[in-house]
Amino acid sequence: MAGGWTHDGGVLDQIEDTVIDGVLHARARLPSGEGSLFCDECGEDIPEARRRALPGARTCVACQSTRDKRVTIGGINRRGSKDSQLR
């Protein structure tokens, strides 16, 4: 698929890079290290099932849900057109 100023396959390279960035971002947000018996935010017990499912969990489900709603994902402009850079 030709994209004008891009080389053949350039659009697919952009899509692949975007997917890879998304996966790396998601992996970086996974809990790591030693988990906790109590939530770091509210102090409630973290259920055993959650600790087994996410060994590094440090927050309860309710607090983690609140945290997840606050996350914003910044993107990289890969289109390269002036129009997309001005947005």
Backbone as a printed PyTorch tensor [residue, N CA C, xyz], in Angstrom:
tensor([[[  0.8530,  -1.1830,   0.0000],
         [  0.0000,   0.0000,   0.0000],
         [  0.8890,   1.2320,   0.0000]],

        [[  0.8100,   2.0270,  -1.0300],
         [  1.6220,   3.2330,  -1.1300],
         [  0.9370,   4.3680,  -0.3860]],

        [[  1.7200,   5.1790,   0.2850],
         [  1.1590,   6.2820,   1.0500],
         [  1.6200,   7.6280,   0.5800]],

        [[  1.9990,   7.7760,  -0.6850],
         [  2.4640,   9.0640,  -1.1820],
         [  3.9270,   9.2680,  -0.8440]],

        [[  4.2040,   9.9680,   0.2230],
         [  5.5830,  10.2810,   0.6210],
         [  6.2510,   9.1500,   1.3940]],

        [[  5.5010,   8.1170,   1.7700],
         [  6.0800,   7.0160,   2.5460],
         [  6.5520,   5.9020,   1.6280]],

        [[  7.4650,   5.0920,   2.1420],
         [  7.9130,   3.9250,   1.3870],
         [  6.8400,   2.8440,   1.4430]],

        [[  6.9530,   1.8540,   0.5880],
         [  5.9880,   0.7490,   0.6000],
         [  6.0150,   0.0760,   1.9650]],

        [[  4.8630,  -0.1030,   2.5520],
         [  4.7710,  -0.7140,   3.8750],
         [  4.9150,   0.2890,   5.0050]],

        [[  5.0800,   1.5520,   4.6940],
         [  5.2650,   2.5720,   5.7300],
         [  4.0660,   2.7000,   6.6520]],

        [[  2.8740,   2.6130,   6.0920],
         [  1.6560,   2.7160,   6.9050],
         [  1.5690,   1.5290,   7.8580]],

        [[  1.9110,   0.3460,   7.3620],
         [  1.8930,  -0.8380,   8.2240],
         [  2.9390,  -0.7250,   9.3280]],

        [[  4.0880,  -0.1210,   9.0030],
         [  5.1160,   0.1050,  10.0340],
         [  4.5860,   1.0260,  11.1310]],

        [[  3.8470,   2.0500,  10.7410],
         [  3.2710,   2.9700,  11.7190],
         [  2.2710,   2.2600,  12.6180]],

        [[  1.4290,   1.4300,  12.0230],
         [  0.4410,   0.6870,  12.8040],
         [  1.1420,  -0.2500,  13.7740]],

        [[  2.1460,  -0.9680,  13.2820],
         [  2.8900,  -1.8950,  14.1340],
         [  3.5670,  -1.1550,  15.2940]],

        [[  4.1720,   0.0040,  15.0090],
         [  4.8150,   0.7850,  16.0700],
         [  3.8090,   1.2450,  17.1220]],

        [[  2.6160,   1.6320,  16.6830],
         [  1.5820,   2.0580,  17.6180],
         [  1.1420,   0.9120,  18.5180]],

        [[  0.9740,  -0.2710,  17.9360],
         [  0.5790,  -1.4460,  18.7230],
         [  1.6790,  -1.8110,  19.7200]],

        [[  2.9230,  -1.8120,  19.2720],
         [  4.0410,  -2.1330,  20.1640],
         [  4.1120,  -1.1370,  21.3140]],

        [[  3.9460,   0.1530,  21.0170],
         [  3.9540,   1.1720,  22.0780],
         [  2.8490,   0.9190,  23.0870]],

        [[  1.6640,   0.5390,  22.6090],
         [  0.5380,   0.2560,  23.5080],
         [  0.8180,  -0.9320,  24.4170]],

        [[  1.3940,  -1.9710,  23.8500],
         [  1.7290,  -3.1630,  24.6390],
         [  2.7860,  -2.8230,  25.6930]],

        [[  3.8280,  -2.1030,  25.3040],
         [  4.8760,  -1.7310,  26.2550],
         [  4.3300,  -0.8430,  27.3720]],

        [[  3.4180,   0.0580,  27.0090],
         [  2.8060,   0.9250,  28.0260],
         [  1.9830,   0.0970,  29.0100]],

        [[  1.2140,  -0.8460,  28.4960],
         [  0.3950,  -1.6960,  29.3640],
         [  1.2790,  -2.5580,  30.2710]],

        [[  2.3470,  -3.1190,  29.7250],
         [  3.2610,  -3.9300,  30.5400],
         [  3.9170,  -3.1090,  31.6370]],

        [[  4.2400,  -1.8600,  31.3320],
         [  4.8780,  -0.9920,  32.3300],
         [  3.9370,  -0.6990,  33.4910]],

        [[  2.6380,  -0.7480,  33.2510],
         [  1.6670,  -0.4510,  34.2980],
         [  1.3250,  -1.6630,  35.1580]],

        [[  1.7780,  -2.8550,  34.7590],
         [  1.4990,  -4.0470,  35.5590],
         [  2.2480,  -3.9760,  36.8810]],

        [[  1.6220,  -4.4600,  37.9520],
         [  2.3090,  -4.4490,  39.2380],
         [  3.5300,  -5.3560,  39.2060]],

        [[  4.5660,  -4.9440,  39.9210],
         [  5.7670,  -5.7660,  40.0050],
         [  6.3240,  -5.6520,  41.4160]],

        [[  7.2100,  -6.5350,  41.7560],
         [  7.7840,  -6.5280,  43.0940],
         [  6.8830,  -7.2410,  44.0740]],

        [[  7.1450,  -6.9870,  45.3290],
         [  6.3760,  -7.6460,  46.3780],
         [  5.0320,  -6.9520,  46.5720]],

        [[  3.9910,  -7.7460,  46.6730],
         [  2.6540,  -7.2190,  46.8880],
         [  2.4360,  -6.8500,  48.3470]],

        [[  1.2100,  -6.5140,  48.6610],
         [  0.8620,  -6.0850,  50.0120],
         [ -0.4110,  -6.8070,  50.4650]],

        [[ -0.5390,  -6.9830,  51.7690],
         [ -1.7710,  -7.5580,  52.3210],
         [ -2.8640,  -6.5090,  52.4390]],

        [[ -2.4480,  -5.2380,  52.5430],
         [ -3.3880,  -4.1350,  52.7210],
         [ -3.1920,  -3.1000,  51.6210]],

        [[ -4.2900,  -2.4800,  51.2330],
         [ -4.2820,  -1.4710,  50.1760],
         [ -3.4430,  -0.2630,  50.6020]],

        [[ -2.5620,   0.1900,  49.7190],
         [ -1.7350,   1.3680,  49.9980],
         [ -2.5590,   2.6440,  50.0830]],

        [[ -3.7310,   2.6630,  49.4650],
         [ -4.5290,   3.8830,  49.4130],
         [ -5.5440,   3.9830,  50.5450]],

        [[ -6.3050,   2.9000,  50.7800],
         [ -7.3850,   2.9790,  51.7730],
         [ -7.1340,   2.1260,  53.0140]],

        [[ -6.1570,   1.2180,  52.9570],
         [ -5.8320,   0.3940,  54.1160],
         [ -6.6680,  -0.8660,  54.2660]],

        [[ -7.6230,  -1.0860,  53.3660],
         [ -8.4550,  -2.2920,  53.4330],
         [ -7.6380,  -3.5190,  53.0320]],

        [[ -8.1150,  -4.6950,  53.4490],
         [ -7.4680,  -5.9430,  53.0540],
         [ -7.5550,  -6.1280,  51.5450]],

        [[ -6.4860,  -6.6400,  50.9530],
         [ -6.5180,  -7.0300,  49.5490],
         [ -6.8860,  -8.5080,  49.5280]],

        [[ -7.9810,  -8.8740,  48.8670],
         [ -8.4180, -10.2780,  48.8690],
         [ -7.3270, -11.2210,  48.3520]],

        [[ -7.3020, -12.4110,  48.9140],
         [ -6.2890, -13.3980,  48.5450],
         [ -6.3430, -13.7350,  47.0580]],

        [[ -7.5550, -13.8090,  46.4970],
         [ -7.6880, -14.1220,  45.0690],
         [ -6.9950, -13.0540,  44.2170]],

        [[ -7.1090, -11.7980,  44.6020],
         [ -6.4450, -10.7130,  43.8640],
         [ -4.9300, -10.8220,  44.0080]],

        [[ -4.4600, -11.1460,  45.1970],
         [ -3.0120, -11.2710,  45.4170],
         [ -2.4360, -12.4210,  44.6030]],

        [[ -3.2200, -13.5050,  44.4360],
         [ -2.7570, -14.6340,  43.6180],
         [ -2.7720, -14.2770,  42.1330]],

        [[ -3.8020, -13.5550,  41.7140],
         [ -3.9300, -13.1960,  40.3010],
         [ -2.8880, -12.1500,  39.8890]],

        [[ -2.6070, -11.2040,  40.7780],
         [ -1.6220, -10.1390,  40.5250],
         [ -0.6200, -10.1190,  41.6770]],

        [[  0.4360, -10.9000,  41.5820],
         [  1.3690, -11.0410,  42.7060],
         [  1.9380,  -9.7200,  43.2430]],

        [[  2.0530,  -8.6910,  42.4400],
         [  2.6030,  -7.4210,  42.9150],
         [  1.5530,  -6.4050,  43.3200]],

        [[  0.3000,  -6.8190,  43.4500],
         [ -0.7990,  -5.8780,  43.7310],
         [ -0.5860,  -5.1680,  45.0590]],

        [[ -0.7750,  -3.8520,  45.0410],
         [ -0.6270,  -3.0530,  46.2540],
         [ -1.8790,  -2.2170,  46.5420]],

        [[ -2.9190,  -2.4120,  45.7140],
         [ -4.1730,  -1.6860,  45.9260],
         [ -5.3440,  -2.6550,  45.8050]],

        [[ -6.4520,  -2.3070,  46.4780],
         [ -7.6650,  -3.1130,  46.3660],
         [ -8.3290,  -2.8210,  45.0200]],

        [[ -9.3430,  -3.5800,  44.6780],
         [-10.0110,  -3.4300,  43.3870],
         [-10.6260,  -2.0400,  43.2440]],

        [[-11.2850,  -1.5580,  44.2850],
         [-11.9510,  -0.2510,  44.2100],
         [-10.9440,   0.8730,  43.9680]],

        [[ -9.8440,   0.8750,  44.7200],
         [ -8.8390,   1.9310,  44.5540],
         [ -8.1430,   1.8230,  43.2000]],

        [[ -7.8840,   0.6050,  42.7400],
         [ -7.2420,   0.4420,  41.4390],
         [ -8.1650,   0.9010,  40.3210]],

        [[ -9.4620,   0.6620,  40.4650],
         [-10.4160,   1.1310,  39.4600],
         [-10.4000,   2.6490,  39.3690]],

        [[-10.3220,   3.3080,  40.5120],
         [-10.2400,   4.7740,  40.5280],
         [ -8.9610,   5.2400,  39.8660]],

        [[ -7.8490,   4.5810,  40.1600],
         [ -6.5670,   4.9390,  39.5430],
         [ -6.6240,   4.7670,  38.0240]],

        [[ -7.2110,   3.6680,  37.5680],
         [ -7.2700,   3.3920,  36.1400],
         [ -8.0740,   4.4380,  35.3840]],

        [[ -9.0650,   5.0080,  36.0180],
         [ -9.8770,   6.0370,  35.3650],
         [ -9.0930,   7.3280,  35.1740]],

        [[ -8.0730,   7.5680,  36.0100],
         [ -7.2790,   8.7900,  35.9260],
         [ -6.1720,   8.7180,  34.8960]],

        [[ -5.8290,   7.5490,  34.4320],
         [ -4.6950,   7.3820,  33.5210],
         [ -5.0130,   7.9920,  32.1670]],

        [[ -4.0810,   8.7940,  31.6620],
         [ -4.2050,   9.3300,  30.3170],
         [ -3.0390,   8.7960,  29.5040]],

        [[ -3.3110,   8.4660,  28.2850],
         [ -2.2830,   7.9100,  27.4160],
         [ -1.8850,   8.9710,  26.4050]],

        [[ -0.6260,   9.3440,  26.4280],
         [ -0.1010,  10.2920,  25.4580],
         [  0.3360,   9.5380,  24.2240]],

        [[  0.0570,  10.0970,  23.0950],
         [  0.4210,   9.4190,  21.8600],
         [  1.5430,  10.1410,  21.1420]],

        [[  2.0520,   9.5000,  20.1590],
         [  3.0880,  10.0780,  19.3180],
         [  2.4760,  10.2970,  17.9410]],

        [[  2.6800,  11.4810,  17.4100],
         [  2.1520,  11.7940,  16.0920],
         [  3.0390,  11.1330,  15.0460]],

        [[  2.5270,  10.0960,  14.4190],
         [  3.3170,   9.4020,  13.4000],
         [  2.8500,   9.7430,  11.9840]],

        [[  1.7970,  10.5300,  11.8730],
         [  1.3010,  10.8370,  10.5230],
         [  2.2710,  11.7290,   9.7660]],

        [[  2.8670,  12.6610,  10.4700],
         [  3.8580,  13.5140,   9.8280],
         [  3.2950,  14.6710,   9.0180]],

        [[  1.9830,  14.8210,   8.9300],
         [  1.4260,  15.9220,   8.1680],
         [  1.2910,  17.1560,   9.0590]],

        [[  1.3440,  18.3180,   8.4440],
         [  1.1990,  19.5520,   9.2050],
         [ -0.1450,  19.6010,   9.9100]],

        [[ -1.1840,  19.1160,   9.2180],
         [ -2.5220,  19.1340,   9.7930],
         [ -2.5710,  18.3950,  11.1180]],

        [[ -1.9690,  17.2030,  11.1810],
         [ -2.0260,  16.4210,  12.4040],
         [ -1.1440,  17.0380,  13.4960]],

        [[ -0.0920,  17.7650,  13.1100],
         [  0.7940,  18.3830,  14.0940],
         [  0.1650,  19.6220,  14.7130]],

        [[ -0.7690,  20.2330,  14.0270],
         [ -1.4090,  21.4320,  14.5440],
         [ -2.5610,  21.1410,  15.4720]],

        [[ -3.0030,  19.8960,  15.5470],
         [ -4.1280,  19.5470,  16.4010],
         [ -3.7130,  19.4540,  17.8290]]])
